[in-house]
Amino acid sequence: MSRCLICVEVLAVTVLAVAPQQSPPQFELVQAELFSAAGGQTNAWADFDNDGDLDEFVGFRGRANRLYRDVLPDLVKTHDASHGVQWIDFDNDGALDLALANNDAQGGHYLFHNRLTADRARASIAIDVVDARGRHTKSGAEVRVYAAGTRRLISSALVDSGSGYCSQNVMPAHLGVAGHARVDVEVTVLTKSGRKIVAHRNVDPRTAPRPLVINARQ
């Protein structure tokens, strides 16, 4: 953590040297006890309540696991040595569920079903970005969801090539739409000629295919 703080200070000095009329960037340490606590094993970010903001699950060894929305079941808290953790909409209802693998004496691979109400579960969209041949070769593509007809950003995500400690993510990007009835979806991909945007306008998250496949042809 000390190395990170040193980096911030150097950045502030650099900005002042280049543009002395501007104020240096300000950073605030959030949840200090999380980063200083021993035994952190794995973590996974996801918008499990579809409000457009990311939430975080952190698995610990020797202490209770944490979900930063204060809704973690006691069953998860009591298991030690959580390793593999992934968010996935296994029943395709629009709400992310939690898969958790443990390496403690009890062991076990738990699947926690997200019981959001149907209307809140459908307040999301899953975007599957593929190339012209239908392959998943667009890792690093940027997915953004806007309120339809505006530039008001609701949520965003990156197409991941593979992430997770002792686990593997799914390819479609899950984005909460915070209750918006219509959204514009933009996918930005890198091509030989530069950045290219593929857009789908006026999408209804409640009726859109899950996942919505977007072909990012070069």
N, C-alpha and C positions, 0 to 999 in steps of 0.2 A: 504493500500500500504506500510505503514511503517513496518508492521509486515513481509511482504514479503522480504523487504530489509534486515531486521534483520536475517531472515533465510538464505539468501545468504551469509552474512558475517560469520555466524556460519559454513556453509558448507565449505567456503574457509579455515577457521582455521583448520577444521578437515582434509581436504586434505593435508594441509601443515604438520600436525602432523604425518600423516601416510606415506607420501611420500615427504619429504622436498626438494628433487631434482626437483620436478615438479612445474610448475607455477600454482597458484590458478586459478580456473575458472573465466572467465570474462563474465559479463552480461551487456547488454545495454538496457536502458529503451526505448521502442518503443511506439510511439503515446501516449505520456503522457496525452494529453488533453482528450483522449478517456476514460481513467480510472479515471480521476479526475472530469469528467463532471457528473452533477447530472441528474437523470431521466432515466438512462439506464434500459430498460425493458427486452429485450430479444436479443439473438444473435444466429447466425447459420453460420457455416463454410461450404464451398463447393467450388469445382473447377468448377465454372459456365462457364469459357471460355476454359476448357479442355487443359490448358497449362501445367498441372502437378503440379501446385501450388495452395494452398488453398486461397480462397478469403473469406471475412467476411461481413455479414450484421448485423447491430446493430440497434435495434429499441429503440427510446427514447420517454419519456413523457415530453412535454413542449419544445422540440427542434426538429430540422430536423433529420430524420433517416439518417443512413450512410451506404453506400456500398463501401468497400475499393477496388474499381477499378475506381472510379469516373465516374460511368455510371448510377447513380440512377435517375430514372425519377422524374420530378417535382411533379407528382401526389403522389408519395410515401413520398416525403419530406414534403408535406403540411399537412399530417394527423398526428394527435397527438395520443399518447397512443397506440403504436403498441405493441401487446401482442404476439399472436401466429404467429410464422414465421417458415416456412420449405421450403427447396429446394427439388423439386421432378420433375422428367421427366414425366410430365403427358401425353404427346403425344408420348413418346417413340422414340424420334428422336435422342437421344444421348446428348442433351443439357438440363441442369437443368433449370427448371422454378421456380418461386418464388411465394409461397402462403403466404399471409399476412392478418391477422385478426386484426382489430382495436377495441378499446374500447372508442373512443372519441364520441363527440356529433353526428357526421355524421355516425359513425359505418362503417360497410361494411366488406366484406371478398373479398379481391382482389386476382386475379391470373394473374401474369405477365408472358407472354410468352417470352421465350428467343429466340431471332431471330438471332442466330448464322447462318452463312452460312452452307449449307449441309455438306461440307467437314470438317469444323471445328466441327460441331455437332457430326459427326461420329468418331471423334478423341477421343473416350472415350469407356469405357467398364463398364458394371454393373455386379457385382458378387453377387450371392445369395448363401450363404453357408447354407447347411442343413445337418441333420444327416442321418443315414441309413434308417430311416423311412420317410424321406422327411420333417421333422419338423425343425422349426427354434429354435434350442436349442444350437447353437454354438456362443452365445454372447461372445464377447471378442476375437474371432478369428482374426488373423492379416492377412490382404490381402496386397500383394505386387505385383507390376507390374514392370518387367524389360524389357529392350530392348532385343529382342529375341536372344538367344545364348550367352548372356553376363550376367554380374552381375551389370550392370549399372541400378541403381534404378531410375524409372521414377516417381512413385507415390505410396502411401500407404494409408491404411485406416483400421479402426477397425469395426468389426460387432457390431452394437449398439443394446442393448436390448430395448432401448426406451429413447428418449431425446427430449428436447424442452420445452420451457416455454409456457404453455397453448396450446400445440401442440404435435404431435406425428410423428416421422420419419417413413420412409419406411425401410424395411429390407435390400434390396440389397444395396451394397456399390458401389458408383459411383466413378470412377477414370478416370481422364484425362490421355491420353497417349502422349500428346505433339507432335502429328503428326507422331508417329512411325507406320509403316505399319504392323509390326509383333511384338508381345510381348509374354513374358512368364509370366504366372500368378501363384503365389504361395500363398497358404493359410496355415497358421500355426494355429493348434488347440491344446488345452491342453487335454490330455487323462490320464487315470490312470497310464499309463507307461511313461508319459512325453510328451514333445512337438512332434507333428507329422506334417509333411509337405505334403500337397497334391498339386501337380503341374499339370498345363495344359500348354504345350509348343507350341510355334509358332502359337499363336492365332492371327487371323486377326480381329481387332476391327470393321472393316467396315461390316463384314459378320457374326460375332459371334452373337448368340442368345442374346436377351435383355429381362431379364437378363440371363447371363450364369450361370447355376446352377452347383455348385460344391458340390459333396457329400463327406463330411468329415467323413467317416466311422471310428469308433474306432477299 
